Amino acid sequence: MPILLALDASSSACSVALSIQRGADEPRLVSRFAMTPREHTRRLLPMVDEVLAEADVSPAELDAVAYGRGPGSFTGLRIAAGAAQGLAYGLACPLLGVSTLEALALAAHRRHGVECVATALDARMGEIYVAAWCCRDGNVEALLEEAVISPQRLLLPAAAGPGGWFGIGSGWALWDSMPAEVQTAVSQRDSDAEPAAEEMVLLAARQYAAGERTAPHEAQPIYLRDQVAWQKGG
């Protein structure tokens, strides 16, 4: 099993996780997570040092570095991508970009055992980043492509299970602006959850096993809304 490191700074939280397995030992996850608004630059790399030290892993042992590629905070995405890129360049190892929305879906599945998960992050400017997923046996399958829309325009496919949809992410704080059909379809929601590197490193392990990896110079945050700069200026 590869030794993988994941970094995320896509939200108000900052997190790092390491996945490691040596010999016949059980796979081990070492992680750090903290709510650190506006302190990502200062906290991210020290967290990397902490998890490596706790796991007794040297940077040279890393097989790949993963990062939260977005969507999320524009500044935070650049911080995580830049840090991951710098590490990957220095270690001559590949990069793995992981969707923050997919990580949230896996978090809901791991914590609550739910299968139908609708992820939504507050995109500001009256919009949300959304996607929908089917989660079974630790696997995550996209049912609704990632998009940025107003909460009033959110539509969900029919839930595959009897429990309805589980909504997770900060975008669900805009519940009152969502259509009645969505409110009927979503039986539970957690608007306080933030994307975390712990789920990202698990998703990255699957990418790595499938041969999905990129060179350090190809690190590319996914904003979904590339026109944000001129929209703010207009």
C-alpha positions in Angstrom: 0.0 0.0 0.0 1.4 3.4 -0.9 2.2 6.1 1.7 0.1 9.1 0.8 -0.2 12.6 2.3 -3.3 14.8 1.8 -3.6 18.5 2.4 -6.8 20.7 2.5 -7.4 24.4 3.0 -10.6 24.8 1.0 -12.8 26.1 3.8 -12.5 27.7 7.2 -10.8 24.4 8.3 -7.2 23.4 7.7 -6.4 19.7 7.6 -3.7 17.2 6.8 -3.8 13.3 6.8 -1.3 10.5 6.2 -2.2 7.0 5.1 0.4 4.4 5.8 0.8 0.6 5.9 4.0 -1.2 6.5 4.4 -4.9 6.0 1.6 -6.9 7.6 0.5 -4.1 9.8 -3.1 -2.7 9.6 -3.5 0.4 7.4 -3.1 3.5 9.6 -4.5 7.0 9.3 -2.8 9.9 11.1 -4.5 13.3 10.7 -4.9 16.8 12.0 -7.9 19.1 11.6 -8.5 22.6 13.0 -10.8 25.4 12.3 -8.3 28.1 11.4 -9.9 31.0 9.4 -7.3 33.1 7.7 -4.4 31.1 9.2 -4.0 28.4 6.6 -0.7 29.6 5.4 0.7 29.5 8.9 -0.8 26.2 10.0 -0.7 23.9 7.0 3.0 22.9 6.8 3.4 22.6 10.6 0.5 20.1 10.4 2.4 18.2 7.8 5.4 18.0 10.0 3.2 16.8 12.9 1.6 13.9 11.1 4.9 12.7 9.6 6.6 12.8 13.0 3.7 10.9 14.7 3.8 8.2 12.0 7.6 8.1 12.0 7.6 8.7 8.2 10.2 10.7 6.4 9.1 12.9 3.5 11.2 10.8 1.1 8.9 7.8 1.8 5.9 9.5 0.4 4.6 7.9 -2.8 2.3 10.8 -3.7 0.8 14.1 -2.3 -2.9 14.8 -2.6 -4.7 18.1 -2.1 -8.3 19.4 -2.0 -8.7 20.6 -5.5 -12.0 22.4 -4.9 -14.5 23.7 -5.1 -14.1 26.0 -2.1 -12.4 29.1 -1.0 -10.3 30.5 -3.8 -7.5 31.6 -1.5 -7.5 28.3 0.4 -7.5 26.2 -2.8 -4.4 28.1 -4.0 -2.7 27.6 -0.7 -3.2 23.9 -0.6 -2.4 23.4 -4.3 0.8 25.4 -3.9 1.9 23.6 -0.8 1.2 20.2 -2.4 3.0 21.2 -5.6 6.0 22.4 -3.6 6.2 19.1 -1.7 5.8 17.0 -4.9 8.4 19.0 -6.7 10.9 18.6 -3.9 10.2 14.8 -3.5 9.8 14.1 -7.2 6.5 12.3 -6.6 3.1 12.7 -8.3 0.1 14.8 -7.3 -3.5 13.7 -6.7 -6.3 16.3 -6.8 -9.4 15.3 -4.8 -12.8 16.8 -5.0 -13.9 18.6 -1.8 -17.5 17.6 -2.5 -16.6 14.0 -2.9 -14.7 14.1 0.4 -17.8 15.5 2.1 -19.9 12.7 0.6 -17.5 10.0 1.9 -17.5 11.7 5.3 -21.3 11.5 5.5 -21.1 7.8 4.5 -18.4 7.0 7.1 -20.0 8.9 10.0 -23.7 8.2 9.4 -23.8 5.1 7.2 -25.9 6.9 4.6 -25.9 6.0 0.9 -27.6 9.0 -0.9 -25.6 12.1 -0.2 -26.2 15.6 -1.5 -23.1 17.9 -0.9 -23.4 21.7 -0.9 -20.8 24.3 0.0 -21.6 28.0 0.4 -20.1 29.7 -2.7 -20.9 33.2 -1.5 -22.6 35.7 -3.9 -25.9 33.9 -3.3 -24.7 30.6 -4.8 -23.7 27.1 -3.7 -21.4 24.5 -5.0 -23.4 21.2 -5.3 -23.2 17.6 -6.3 -25.0 14.3 -5.5 -23.5 10.9 -4.7 -24.3 7.3 -4.1 -22.1 5.8 -1.4 -21.8 2.1 -0.8 -19.2 0.0 0.9 -16.8 2.9 1.1 -17.1 3.7 -2.6 -18.5 7.0 -3.9 -20.2 7.4 -7.3 -21.3 10.7 -8.7 -25.0 11.0 -9.6 -25.1 14.8 -10.1 -22.2 16.6 -11.7 -20.5 19.3 -9.7 -21.9 22.8 -10.4 -22.3 26.3 -9.0 -25.9 27.4 -8.9 -28.3 29.5 -6.8 -30.0 27.4 -4.0 -33.3 28.2 -5.6 -32.3 26.2 -8.7 -31.2 23.1 -6.8 -32.8 19.9 -8.1 -31.9 16.4 -6.9 -32.4 13.0 -8.7 -34.7 10.5 -7.0 -33.0 8.9 -4.0 -31.9 5.3 -4.6 -32.8 4.3 -1.0 -35.7 4.6 1.4 -33.9 7.0 3.7 -34.0 9.9 1.2 -31.1 12.3 0.8 -28.5 13.3 3.5 -27.4 16.9 3.0 -23.9 17.8 4.1 -21.8 21.0 3.8 -22.1 24.7 4.5 -24.4 25.2 1.6 -27.2 23.6 3.5 -27.3 26.6 5.8 -29.2 28.2 2.9 -32.0 25.7 3.5 -34.8 28.3 3.5 -33.8 29.3 0.0 -34.1 25.8 -1.5 -37.1 24.5 -3.3 -39.8 22.7 -1.4 -39.1 19.5 -3.5 -35.5 19.5 -2.2 -36.6 20.1 1.4 -39.0 17.1 1.1 -36.3 14.9 -0.4 -33.6 15.7 2.2 -34.4 13.8 5.4 -31.2 14.8 7.3 -28.6 17.5 7.0 -25.3 18.7 8.5 -24.5 22.2 7.5 -21.5 22.4 10.0 -19.4 19.8 8.3 -16.2 20.9 6.4 -14.2 19.0 3.9 -11.3 17.1 5.5 -8.0 15.6 4.5 -8.8 12.4 6.2 -11.4 11.5 3.6 -9.3 13.0 0.8 -6.4 10.6 1.6 -8.7 7.6 1.3 -10.1 8.8 -2.0 -6.5 9.6 -3.2 -5.5 6.0 -2.4 -8.1 4.8 -4.8 -7.0 7.2 -7.5 -3.4 6.1 -7.0 -4.3 2.4 -7.3 -6.2 3.2 -10.5 -3.1 5.0 -11.9 -4.7 8.4 -11.8 -1.9 10.8 -10.9 -0.5 14.0 -12.3 2.9 15.7 -12.5 3.6 18.5 -10.0 3.4 21.3 -12.6 -0.2 20.2 -13.4 -1.6 21.1 -10.0 -4.9 22.9 -10.9 -7.5 24.0 -8.4 -11.1 23.6 -9.6 -13.1 26.8 -9.0 -16.3 26.1 -11.0 -16.7 29.8 -11.2 -13.7 31.2 -13.1 -15.4 34.6 -13.6 -15.4 35.4 -9.8 -12.9 38.3 -10.2 -14.8 40.3 -12.7 -18.2 39.5 -11.1 -16.9 41.0 -7.8 -15.5 44.0 -9.7 -18.7 44.7 -11.7 
